[in-house]
Amino acid sequence: MRATPDAGRRVRDRVMTVLVALGAAVALLPLFLVLGYVVREGIGALDLAFFIRDPAPVGEPGGGVRNAIVGSLIINLMASLIGVTIGVGAGVFLSEYGQHPLAPLVRLVGDVLGGMPAIIMGLVAYEIVVRPMRSFSALAGAVALGLLMIPIVIRATESALALVPRELREAGMALGLPRWRVTVSVVLPAARYGIVTGALLALARVAGEAAPLLLTAFGNPYLSFDPTKPMDSLPLRVFVYAISPFREWHAQAWAASLVLVLLILSATLAARWMTRQRA
């Protein structure tokens, strides 16, 4: 009996569906293996003391990473203020004033920043913040991470604004509003979900960076709230513990890695949720 064309199409469709599913499984398998290994190695060292105590002296058991958790929150918050402010401003400029003579230069700078290694940003922050201040500081670390965030926020802002219907802009200007007022009062609120999503993705991108902070924030074994002084962070604490010869510090490094992964995962899921809200 001769097969019908519809039967052949159904067979090809099923074959391609199976191949796509296998490809997705192969792509996700390394991710789940890494996550599973981090959870297995780090879950045993997580307890209340891990979150409410500072690191113990060398050779003494116990201790925690309270200073690193607080430091990460402070540094990433300052980095977000820098990166999101500049990135959103540049994205609005490229989207709404793309014909300006400076627009190609701004776009070029954004593209160059997006392709730079993180360690280079650390060197830049070292030269413009650490050397003039003559001290490592959380502020210098925030500048380095903020520079890393800028190109991501620029692209997200420009893409989000491009999705806003031009009729909204025309309606605002038809009411006699100046262009800047239309952008601030009409266009930006309409694109808020996309902009927030880009900011969260940028934060997730820089939250695990250690290389720039080695040259800027430097680390601090004690709890500190002074942004002009050296400050610890989770990536730095993982680095210090991972290269140490002490087994207990290795366990705490895995635990700190697990906390860092969960924080980054939370930011990524929040960005996904914002994207669905926008849709």
C-alpha positions in Angstrom: 0.0 0.0 0.0 1.3 3.4 -1.0 2.0 5.9 1.7 0.1 9.2 1.4 1.9 12.6 1.4 0.2 13.5 4.8 1.6 10.3 6.4 5.1 11.2 5.2 4.8 14.7 6.6 3.6 13.4 9.9 6.6 11.0 10.1 9.0 13.9 9.3 7.4 16.1 11.9 7.7 13.4 14.6 11.3 12.8 13.7 12.2 16.5 13.8 10.3 16.9 17.1 12.4 14.0 18.6 15.6 15.5 17.3 14.8 19.0 18.7 14.0 17.4 22.1 17.2 15.5 22.1 19.2 18.6 21.1 17.5 20.5 24.0 18.3 17.7 26.4 22.0 17.6 25.3 22.2 21.4 25.7 20.7 21.4 29.2 22.5 18.3 30.5 25.8 20.2 31.3 23.8 22.9 33.1 22.0 20.4 35.3 25.2 18.4 36.0 27.0 21.6 37.2 24.0 22.7 39.3 23.7 19.2 40.8 27.4 19.1 41.6 27.3 22.5 43.3 24.3 21.5 45.3 25.8 18.2 46.4 29.1 19.8 47.5 27.7 22.9 49.1 24.5 21.9 50.8 26.3 20.3 53.7 28.0 23.5 54.8 24.9 25.6 54.8 23.6 26.4 58.3 22.5 29.4 60.3 26.1 30.3 61.3 27.1 30.4 57.6 24.8 33.4 57.1 25.2 35.3 60.4 28.9 35.0 61.2 32.1 36.4 59.6 34.9 34.1 58.5 36.7 32.3 61.3 40.5 32.8 61.7 42.8 30.4 59.9 42.8 27.0 61.5 39.7 27.5 63.5 36.5 25.6 62.6 33.2 27.3 61.9 32.6 30.8 60.7 30.4 32.1 57.9 30.3 34.5 55.0 28.0 37.3 56.4 30.6 39.9 55.4 30.7 38.6 51.8 26.9 38.4 51.4 26.5 42.0 52.7 29.4 43.2 50.6 27.9 41.6 47.5 24.6 43.3 48.1 26.3 46.7 48.6 28.6 46.4 45.6 26.0 45.1 43.2 23.5 47.8 44.3 26.0 50.6 43.7 27.0 48.9 40.4 23.3 48.8 39.4 23.0 52.5 40.1 25.9 53.3 37.8 25.3 50.8 35.1 21.5 51.1 34.8 21.5 54.9 35.0 24.1 55.3 32.2 22.8 52.3 30.2 19.2 53.5 30.2 20.3 57.0 29.3 22.4 55.8 26.4 19.7 53.4 25.2 17.1 56.2 25.2 19.5 58.4 23.3 20.1 55.8 20.6 16.4 54.9 20.3 14.9 58.3 20.4 17.7 60.5 19.0 19.3 58.0 16.6 19.9 60.7 13.9 22.1 62.7 16.3 25.8 63.0 15.1 27.0 61.4 18.4 24.7 58.4 18.1 27.2 56.3 16.0 30.0 57.0 18.6 27.7 56.0 21.5 26.8 52.8 19.7 30.4 52.0 19.0 31.4 52.6 22.6 28.6 50.3 23.8 29.7 47.6 21.4 33.3 47.9 22.5 32.4 47.7 26.1 30.2 44.6 25.5 33.2 42.8 24.0 35.8 43.7 26.7 36.9 41.0 29.2 35.9 41.6 32.8 39.5 41.9 33.9 40.0 44.9 31.6 37.1 46.7 33.4 38.9 46.0 36.7 42.1 47.6 35.3 40.1 50.6 34.2 38.4 51.0 37.6 41.8 50.6 39.2 43.2 53.5 37.2 40.3 55.9 37.6 39.3 55.1 41.2 41.8 53.0 43.2 44.9 55.0 42.2 43.4 58.5 42.8 41.9 57.3 46.1 45.1 55.4 47.0 43.0 52.6 48.4 41.0 49.6 47.3 37.3 50.2 47.9 33.8 48.9 47.3 33.2 52.0 45.1 36.0 50.9 42.7 34.4 47.4 42.5 31.0 49.0 41.8 32.5 51.1 39.0 34.1 48.0 37.4 30.8 46.0 37.6 28.8 49.0 36.5 30.9 49.3 33.3 30.2 45.6 32.6 26.4 46.3 33.0 26.2 49.3 30.7 26.3 47.5 27.2 23.7 45.0 28.4 21.3 47.7 29.6 21.9 49.8 26.5 20.8 46.9 24.2 17.8 46.0 26.4 16.6 49.6 26.6 17.0 50.2 22.9 15.2 47.0 22.0 12.4 47.7 24.5 11.9 51.2 23.2 11.8 50.0 19.6 8.8 47.9 20.5 6.8 50.9 21.6 4.3 51.9 18.8 5.3 55.2 17.1 1.7 56.3 17.4 2.2 56.8 21.1 5.0 59.3 20.4 3.0 61.0 17.7 -0.1 61.3 20.0 2.0 62.8 22.8 3.6 65.4 20.5 0.2 66.2 18.9 -0.9 67.3 22.4 1.9 69.9 22.3 4.3 68.1 24.6 8.0 68.5 24.0 9.9 65.4 22.8 11.7 64.9 26.0 8.5 64.9 28.0 6.9 62.4 25.6 9.9 60.1 26.1 9.8 60.4 29.9 6.1 60.3 30.4 4.9 58.1 27.6 7.6 56.0 26.0 9.6 54.9 29.1 6.6 53.8 31.1 5.4 51.8 28.1 8.8 50.0 27.9 9.4 49.6 31.6 9.1 45.8 31.7 11.8 45.4 29.0 14.1 47.9 30.7 13.7 46.2 34.1 14.3 42.8 32.4 17.5 44.1 30.9 18.7 45.5 34.2 18.1 42.2 36.0 19.9 40.2 33.3 22.8 42.7 33.6 22.9 42.2 37.3 22.8 38.4 36.9 25.7 38.8 34.5 28.0 40.7 36.8 27.0 39.2 40.2 29.4 36.3 39.8 32.5 38.2 38.6 35.6 37.9 40.7 38.4 39.2 38.5 37.4 42.9 38.5 36.9 42.8 42.2 40.4 41.4 42.8 41.8 44.7 41.4 39.3 47.0 43.0 37.3 45.9 46.1 40.2 43.5 47.1 38.2 41.8 49.9 37.9 42.2 53.6 37.5 39.4 56.2 35.4 41.7 58.4 31.9 43.1 58.0 32.1 46.6 56.4 29.6 49.1 55.3 32.0 51.8 54.2 32.1 52.0 50.4 35.4 53.9 50.4 37.2 50.9 52.1 38.0 47.4 50.9 34.9 45.1 51.0 34.3 41.4 50.6 31.9 39.7 48.2 30.8 36.2 47.5 32.9 35.7 44.3 36.0 37.0 46.2 35.3 34.7 49.2 34.8 31.7 46.9 38.2 32.5 45.2 40.0 32.9 48.6 38.6 29.7 50.0 39.0 27.7 46.8 42.8 28.3 46.6 43.4 27.6 50.3 44.8 24.3 51.6 42.1 23.9 54.3 39.3 21.3 53.6 36.7 23.2 55.7 37.3 26.3 53.7 36.8 24.3 50.5 33.4 23.2 51.8 32.5 26.8 52.6 33.6 27.8 49.1 31.1 25.3 47.7 28.4 26.6 50.0 29.2 30.2 49.0 29.1 29.1 45.3 25.6 27.6 45.9 24.3 30.8 47.5 25.7 32.8 44.6 24.1 30.5 42.0 20.8 30.8 43.8 21.0 34.6 43.8 21.9 34.7 40.1 19.1 32.1 39.3 16.6 34.3 41.3 17.6 37.4 39.2 17.3 35.4 36.0 13.9 34.0 36.9 12.7 37.5 37.9 13.8 38.8 34.5 11.9 35.9 32.8 8.8 36.8 34.9 9.1 40.5 33.9 9.3 39.4 30.2 6.1 37.4 30.5 4.4 40.3 32.3 5.3 42.5 29.4 3.9 40.0 26.9 
